């Protein structure tokens, strides 16, 4: 089976979902980012959430989706990558809405998971899952209103398959696979890709980072939002999963704007004849 990125590049339903999502957000992002100095990262995430397709009602496949509140199987089977904006928003929510004891517990979990990730080989990062450090003891997401875009946009068609995959991952017997709504995920990638490009075009860090280590960096950086907007490199110790811009690809002899390249999945398909 083709990867979803290959499907997007080749055209078809995945490409149409991706392009529709990009069109949905690209006109709003410039003014939204221009107003960042006067708001919080949570404001941006709230707005992006309204621009995402409604997971349970939009799309022909919506009635087939098995995702329901209280199910956290994908939190153990899916590797989550986030932009700095999403990591800072999660950290701000933690600091503003949770108790001191809860914040300390989350920070401790994130430290342990980040250390485990740092000791994994490249092959292990592709086959093993560490789980999410933002889950509570009851298995519920502790930052649900500020959860990353991908967490709100990836949906399964089979709850039993999700639970079985989570069990396999826990036993390290196999990399759990579940039947996901690929069009919905392509749409979410479109929103994320548009956000990454908008950040990069403003000279901000628009790279993708592994969730646990990125949120830990944001938690450990007082006044993270303003420092991020001031172009301080706050995520140097996070695990970068896709480096396509400053500061992960910085050159000492070049300005930020001259070292930027597009995220991989934003490249146009070479199969021009397949497009209509």
C-alpha positions in Angstrom: 0.0 0.0 0.0 1.2 3.5 -0.8 2.0 5.8 2.0 -0.4 8.7 2.5 2.2 11.2 1.3 2.6 9.2 -1.9 -1.2 9.2 -2.3 -1.4 13.0 -1.9 1.4 13.5 -4.4 -0.3 11.2 -6.9 -3.7 12.9 -6.8 -7.1 11.4 -6.2 -9.2 11.6 -3.1 -6.3 12.2 -0.8 -5.0 15.1 -2.9 -8.4 16.7 -3.1 -8.8 16.5 0.6 -5.4 18.0 1.2 -5.9 20.8 -1.3 -9.3 21.6 0.1 -7.8 21.9 3.6 -5.0 24.2 2.4 -7.5 26.4 0.6 -9.6 26.5 3.8 -6.9 28.0 5.9 -4.4 29.8 3.6 -6.5 33.0 3.4 -6.9 33.2 7.2 -3.4 32.4 8.3 -1.6 35.7 7.3 -3.9 37.9 9.3 -4.0 35.4 12.1 -0.2 35.3 12.3 0.1 39.1 12.1 -2.0 39.3 15.3 0.1 36.8 17.2 1.9 39.5 19.2 -1.3 40.5 20.8 -2.6 37.0 21.7 -1.6 33.6 23.0 -0.7 30.3 21.3 -4.0 29.0 22.6 -5.8 31.6 20.5 -4.1 30.4 17.4 -4.9 26.7 18.1 -8.6 27.6 18.8 -8.8 29.3 15.5 -7.1 26.5 13.6 -9.5 24.1 15.2 -12.4 25.9 13.7 -10.8 25.7 10.3 -10.3 22.0 10.6 -13.1 19.8 9.2 -15.5 18.7 11.9 -14.2 15.1 12.7 -17.6 13.6 13.4 -19.9 15.3 10.9 -18.0 16.4 7.8 -17.0 14.1 4.9 -18.7 11.1 3.4 -16.9 8.7 5.8 -17.9 10.5 9.0 -20.6 8.0 9.9 -18.1 5.2 9.6 -15.6 6.6 12.1 -15.3 4.7 15.3 -13.6 7.3 17.4 -15.4 8.2 20.6 -14.6 10.1 23.8 -12.7 8.0 26.2 -10.8 5.9 23.7 -7.0 6.4 23.9 -5.7 3.5 21.8 -4.2 5.8 19.2 -2.3 7.7 21.9 -0.2 4.5 22.2 0.0 3.5 18.5 0.5 6.7 16.6 3.7 8.8 16.7 2.6 12.4 17.0 4.7 15.2 15.5 3.9 18.8 16.3 4.9 22.4 15.3 6.4 24.6 18.0 3.0 26.5 18.1 1.1 23.3 19.0 3.7 22.3 21.7 3.6 25.8 23.3 -0.2 25.8 23.3 -0.2 22.4 25.1 2.3 23.7 27.6 0.3 26.9 28.2 -2.9 24.9 28.8 -1.0 22.7 31.2 0.3 25.6 33.2 -3.0 27.6 33.1 -5.5 24.9 33.7 -3.9 22.1 35.7 -2.8 21.9 39.3 0.8 22.1 40.4 0.8 18.4 41.2 -0.5 17.6 37.8 2.0 19.8 36.1 4.9 18.2 38.0 3.6 14.7 37.1 3.3 15.5 33.4 6.8 17.1 33.4 8.2 13.9 35.0 6.5 11.7 32.4 7.7 13.8 29.6 11.3 13.7 30.9 11.2 9.9 31.1 9.7 9.4 27.6 12.1 11.9 26.1 15.0 10.1 27.6 13.7 6.8 26.3 13.3 8.3 22.8 16.8 9.6 22.9 18.2 6.1 23.5 16.2 4.6 20.6 17.9 3.7 17.3 16.5 5.1 14.0 14.9 1.7 13.3 13.3 1.6 16.7 11.7 5.0 16.3 9.9 3.5 13.2 8.7 0.3 14.9 8.2 1.2 18.6 5.8 3.6 20.2 6.3 5.3 23.6 2.8 6.5 24.2 1.8 10.1 25.1 2.9 11.7 28.3 -0.1 14.0 28.3 -2.5 11.2 29.3 -3.9 11.1 32.9 -4.1 8.0 35.1 -7.6 7.3 33.7 -6.3 7.3 30.2 -7.9 10.6 29.2 -6.1 13.4 27.5 -5.2 16.1 30.0 -4.9 18.8 27.3 -7.9 17.8 25.1 -9.1 21.4 24.3 -5.5 22.2 23.2 -4.5 18.9 21.7 -2.4 18.9 18.6 -4.0 19.2 15.1 -3.2 15.6 14.2 -4.9 14.3 17.4 -8.1 16.0 16.3 -7.8 14.8 12.7 -6.9 11.1 12.6 -9.8 8.8 12.8 -10.2 5.0 12.8 -12.9 2.9 11.2 -12.5 0.0 13.6 -12.3 0.4 17.4 -11.4 -3.3 18.0 -8.5 -3.0 15.6 -7.3 0.1 17.6 -7.4 -1.8 20.9 -5.6 -4.8 19.4 -2.9 -2.6 18.0 -2.4 -0.9 21.3 -2.1 -4.3 23.0 0.5 -5.4 20.5 2.5 -2.2 20.9 2.4 -2.5 24.7 3.9 -6.0 24.3 6.4 -4.8 21.7 5.3 -7.7 19.5 4.5 -5.6 16.5 3.9 -2.1 15.2 0.1 -1.8 15.6 -1.7 -0.8 12.4 -5.3 0.4 12.3 -7.6 1.2 9.4 -7.7 5.0 9.4 -9.7 7.6 7.4 -7.0 8.5 5.0 -8.9 11.4 3.5 -9.4 12.9 6.9 -5.7 12.5 7.7 -4.8 14.1 4.4 -7.0 17.1 5.3 -5.3 17.4 8.6 -1.9 17.3 6.9 -3.1 20.1 4.7 -3.9 22.3 7.7 -0.6 21.4 9.3 1.4 22.0 6.1 -0.2 25.4 5.5 0.7 26.3 9.1 4.3 25.2 8.7 4.8 27.2 5.6 3.2 30.3 7.1 5.5 30.1 10.1 8.6 29.5 7.9 7.7 32.4 5.7 7.8 34.7 8.7 11.2 33.4 9.8 9.8 31.4 12.7 10.6 27.8 13.5 8.2 25.7 11.4 9.8 22.3 11.8 8.1 19.3 13.2 9.1 17.8 16.5 8.2 14.7 18.5 5.3 15.6 20.9 6.7 14.6 24.3 10.1 16.3 23.9 8.6 19.4 22.3 6.1 20.0 25.1 8.8 19.4 27.7 10.9 22.1 26.0 7.9 24.5 26.1 7.2 23.7 29.7 10.8 24.5 30.7 10.8 27.8 28.8 9.2 30.7 30.8 7.3 33.1 28.6 7.7 30.6 25.8 5.3 32.2 23.4 6.9 35.6 23.2 10.3 34.1 23.1 9.3 31.9 20.2 7.9 34.9 18.4 11.2 36.7 19.1 12.9 33.9 17.1 14.6 32.3 20.0 15.5 28.6 19.4 13.5 27.0 22.2 13.4 23.5 20.7 17.1 22.7 20.3 16.9 19.7 22.7 13.6 18.4 21.3 13.6 15.4 18.8 13.1 17.0 15.4 11.3 14.6 13.1 11.2 16.8 10.0 13.7 19.5 9.5 13.0 21.8 6.6 13.8 25.3 7.9 15.6 27.5 10.4 16.9 26.8 13.0 17.4 23.1 12.4 18.7 23.8 8.9 20.4 27.1 9.6 23.6 28.2 7.9 25.9 30.7 9.5 26.4 32.6 6.2 22.7 33.0 5.3 19.6 34.8 6.5 16.7 32.8 7.8 14.6 33.3 4.7 17.3 31.9 2.3 17.5 28.5 3.9 13.8 27.6 3.8 12.5 24.8 1.8 9.0 23.4 1.6 7.8 20.5 3.8 8.1 17.3 1.7 4.4 16.6 1.4 3.8 20.1 0.0 5.7 19.3 -3.2 3.6 19.1 -6.3 3.2 15.7 -8.0 5.4 15.0 -11.0 2.6 13.1 -12.6 1.1 16.2 -14.3 -0.9 14.1 -16.7 -2.9 12.5 -13.9 -4.3 15.9 -12.8 -7.5 17.2 -14.1 
